[in-house]
Amino acid sequence: MEALGPVTCGGVGAALGAEGRPAPEARVHFRVTRFIMEAGVKLGMRSIPIATACAIYHKFFCEIDLDAYDPYLVAMSSLYLAGKVEEQHLRTRDIINVSNRYFHPDSEPLELDSRFWELRDSIVQCELLVLRVLRFQVSFQHPHKYLLHYLVSLKNWLNRYSWQRSRVSIAAWALLRDSYHGALCLRFQAQHIAVAVLHLALRAYGVEVPAEAEAEKPWWQVFSEDLTKPIIDNIVSDLIQIYTMDTEIP
């Protein structure tokens, strides 16, 4: 499913507070999605299930006010649900223990007592709530497959020495991963995000696409015909806002 939401839906760039700084809600979502990513890695999740968990979380709070539910509980349920959607099933016990260690690094795993079972029931009930709010539309078309294809194509265009010397591929994958701190996956098409992170990675390392000046259209439009420069600029702007928050939030 191509998940496209309104421009104001969880967008970092659209949710600016005073003096052009990200609004408090965007900062909360940044912290919680950082938790989803770190917990997902500790749970051994692949990149696509982690991306799906972030997308489910963002989409839920496009529909529901942030103050209505505990965002970290929604995040744990998003991890649980994403495991089912992407066929990498997780045990609620593992999610609870990883989350407990995240918030209390020096603590022991929770005992199977009433507190544990209450938390487990909360995750399961929240999962059902998320499904109802999202009308069971929890499958997403992620940019990953597009970025892989574009990287292979671009590698064949570029000078082999220039490609090996740069870290464009690593940077593009890192930019794509970090984009899930915001709701870019809901606001823009997957192909457009893939091209935009590749465009930014090329600019960051000063790598130029051969014969671009003589070409009838820019290289990025070869990959996605309906893509425009303003769309790329909007995606890059949102990414910059995400990295701005990363430097400000402990």
N, C-alpha and C positions, 0 to 999 in steps of 0.2 A: 504494500500500500504506500502510495506517495503521500506523506503526511505534510500538508501545507497549511499553516495556520495564519491568522491575521498578523500584520506587521508588529502590532503592539503585544503580541502573545509571548511574554517572557523574553523579549528581545533585550539584550544588554544595551545596545545603542539606543533603543526606544525608551528604556527605563532609566533616564538620567535624572538625577536630583539637582540640588543646588550646585551652581558653578560648573555644570556639565559633568558632575561626578555620578557614578552609578548609584541608583536608588537603593535604599536598605533592602528591598525585596531581592534585587539582583545579587546583592552581597550574600544574603541567606542562601539563595539557590547555588551560588558559587561554592560556598562551604559544603552544602549537602551533596552536590554532585562530586566534589572532591572526595567526600566520604564514600560515595558509591564506587568511584574508580578504585580507591585504595582497598576497600573491602572486597571488591570484585577480583582484584589481583590476588589478594590473600586467599580468596576462595577458589582460586585456580580457574576463573572464568576466562574465556577467550574474548577477543576485542569486540566482536559483534554482540554477544550477550551483554557486555558492559555498556555498549552504546545503546542497546535497546532499553536497558534499565534506566539510563539517563533520559532517553526520549519519553519513556512512560512517565517518569517523574515530572518532567517539564510539561508534558501534555496534561497531566492531572491538574497542575497548578495554573494552567491556562483556563481551566474550567472552574476551579475552586479557589476561594480566597485563601491566602497564605495562613491567616490566623485561625482558620477553621479546624485544621488538623496538624498534628506534630509532623513537621517535614521529615524528620529522621525515621519515624515509623513508616511514612509513605515510601521513603528511600529503601528501607529493608524489605517492604512488600514489593517494591519495584524490582529489586534484585531477585526475589523469590519468583515473581511472575515472569521476568525476563528469562530465567533459567528454563521455564516451561515452554515459552514461546520459541526459544532458540534451541530447544532440545538438549540443554545442558543442565539437567535437573540438580537442584541444591536441596540439602536438608535444612529445615528451619533451625535445627540445633546448631548447625555450623554457622548459619547467618547470625544467630544470637551470640554465639561465642566470639566470632570475629568482631562483631559490633561492640560487644562488651569490652574486648581487649583494645579496640580503637579508642573508646572513651575513657577506659581505665587501664592504661598500659601495664600496671603492676599487679593487676588482679588475677585471681585464679578463674578457671572456667566455672560458669554458674552451676550450682547444684540443681538436680532435678526436683526442685521444690515448688511451692505454690507461685513464687515470683516468676520462675522460668515458664511454667505453664500459662500463666496470665499473659506473659510477653508473647509466647507462641500463638496463643489464641488471638491476640491483638494483631499480629502479622497476618494471620489467615483471614480474619475479618476485614482487615484493611485491604487485602488483596481483592476480596469480593467487592468492596466499595470502589476500588480503582477500576475494576472491570465494568461495573455499572455506570460510573461517571463517564468512562471513555467509550461506553456502548460496545464493549468487547472488541474495539478496533485498536489492537495493540501490536500489529505487525508494521514494520517500517522498512522503507527502502533506504539503506544507508549508503554513504558515498564511497565506502571502502573498495568495492569491486571496480568502480569507475576510476578511482585514483590508481589502483594497481594497473589497469589497462592504459591509462594516460602516461604513467611512469615508464612502462615498457615502450610505448610509442615514442616518447620523448627521448629516451635513451638511444633509440635507433637513429634519431635525427641528429643528436649532438655528437661532437667530437668525443671519442672514447676517453681520451686523456682528461678533457674538461669535466666529463661526467664523473670519472673515478676520483678526480682531485676534489670535487665539491661534495657536500653532504646534503644535496638537494632532496634525495629520497628520504633520508632520515628526518630531515626538517619537515617535509610535507606530511609524513605520518604523524609526527609530534603535533603539528598544527591541527590536523584532523582530530586527533584524540582530545586535544585541549578545547576544541570548538564545542564539545559536549558540556562544558561548564555553563554554556548559555544555550538558548533554544534555537540555534541556527538550523538544526535538523528539522525543525517545524516550520521555520520561516522561509527557507530556501530549498530549491530542488537539489537532490543529491548530486546530480552531475555538476551543478553550478558550484557547490561547495568544494567538490573535488578539484575543479579547475582553479578556484580561487586560492586554495591552500597551496597548490602547485605554483601558481603565479607568484604568490608571496614568497615561497621558498626560493624560487629563481631570483627574485629581486634581492632577497637577503644575501645571497651568495654571489650576486653580480654575474649570473650566468645568462647569456643571451642565446635565443633560439636562432639557428643559422638562417640567413636569407629572409628574416622577418620583414625587413624594410622593403624588399622587392615583392613580397607576397601580396596577393589580391585581398586577403583578409588576415587578421591576426591569428596566431597559432591557437589561441584559446577558443576562437570561434570555429575552428576546424573540429575541435572536440565536442562543442555544444553550439549548434547553430543559433539557438534562441538566446544565447547568453550575450549580455551587453556589459560595457565597461562600468556603468553605474551600479550594476548588480555586483560585480567584482568588488568595487569600492565599498559598497555597503557591507559585504561579508568581511572584508579586510578591516573595516572600521569596527565591527563587532568583535573581531578577534583582538584588536588592539585594546579595546575596553576590557576584555577578559584578562589580558596580560597586565593591564593597569591594576585591576583588582588583585591579581596574584601578588603584585609587589606591595600592596597595602594591607592585605589580610594575613594575619599570622597563621 
